[in-house]
Amino acid sequence: MTKASIRDLRTRFPHVRALIEREGEVLITDRGRAIMVIRPVDAAAMTPKGAVDYFARLKRLQPRPISSSGRRALDEADRGER
């Protein structure tokens, strides 16, 4: 496992990020003592089971947009006799 220090995280984060992407895990040290492991997140594992996609549901429930000819007809109907 590749090692990086806290100072590396602060000053050379792009380099540490490249290590994470290449190696899969990076051991973070503080004064030579291992304190944590950084690894990429699995997005599928982060999604809770039974999660609701509210945006998809909103799009499904919203009415379809009105056509331009329908909009003109509605405008004319709303104007009444002038």
C-alpha positions as a printed Julia matrix, in Angstrom:
82×3 Matrix{Float64}:
   0.0    0.0     0.0
   1.29   3.44   -0.92
   1.93   5.95    1.87
   1.39   9.71    1.98
   1.65  12.17    4.84
  -0.83  14.77    5.98
   1.52  17.41    4.58
   1.28  15.67    1.18
  -2.5   15.95    1.38
  -2.26  19.68    2.03
   0.46  20.6    -0.43
   0.33  17.95   -3.16
  -3.27  16.74   -3.22
  -3.39  16.2    -7.02
  -0.42  13.83   -6.66
  -2.12  11.94   -3.79
  -5.36  11.78   -5.77
  -3.49  10.24   -8.69
  -2.0    7.67   -6.29
  -5.49   6.79   -5.02
  -6.78   6.36   -8.57
  -3.76   4.25   -9.59
  -3.2    2.16   -6.42
  -6.76   1.96   -5.08
  -5.76   2.81   -1.49
  -3.34   5.22    0.15
  -2.19   5.0     3.76
  -2.08   8.44    5.41
   0.57   8.99    8.07
   1.04  11.59   10.78
   4.66  11.87   11.94
   5.36   8.4    10.59
   2.38   6.76   12.33
  -0.46   5.38   10.22
  -3.72   7.14   11.03
  -6.12   6.45    8.14
  -6.63   4.84    4.76
  -8.15   6.72    1.83
  -9.84   4.74   -0.92
 -12.26   5.63   -3.76
 -15.97   5.55   -2.98
 -18.18   2.97   -4.63
 -21.22   5.04   -5.67
 -23.52   2.01   -5.83
 -22.68   1.11   -2.24
 -23.47   4.66   -1.09
 -27.04   4.6    -2.43
 -29.36   3.33    0.3
 -31.76   0.54   -0.58
 -35.24   1.82   -1.26
 -34.0    5.34   -2.04
 -36.47   7.46   -3.97
 -35.4    9.39   -7.05
 -37.47  12.5    -6.37
 -36.47  14.27   -9.57
 -37.56  11.34  -11.75
 -40.84  11.16   -9.85
 -41.39  14.91  -10.29
 -40.75  14.69  -14.04
 -43.17  11.78  -14.3
 -45.94  13.64  -12.45
 -45.55  17.02  -14.16
 -47.86  17.76  -17.1
 -46.41  17.89  -20.57
 -45.45  21.34  -21.93
 -48.11  23.08  -23.98
 -47.53  23.39  -27.73
 -47.15  26.8   -29.35
 -50.5   26.48  -31.15
 -52.18  25.46  -27.89
 -50.59  28.43  -26.13
 -51.88  30.83  -28.81
 -55.38  29.36  -28.55
 -55.3   29.74  -24.77
 -54.14  33.35  -25.05
 -56.94  34.14  -27.47
 -59.52  32.46  -25.22
 -58.29  34.43  -22.19
 -58.48  37.77  -23.98
 -62.19  37.45  -24.59
 -63.99  40.0   -26.73
 -62.13  43.31  -26.81
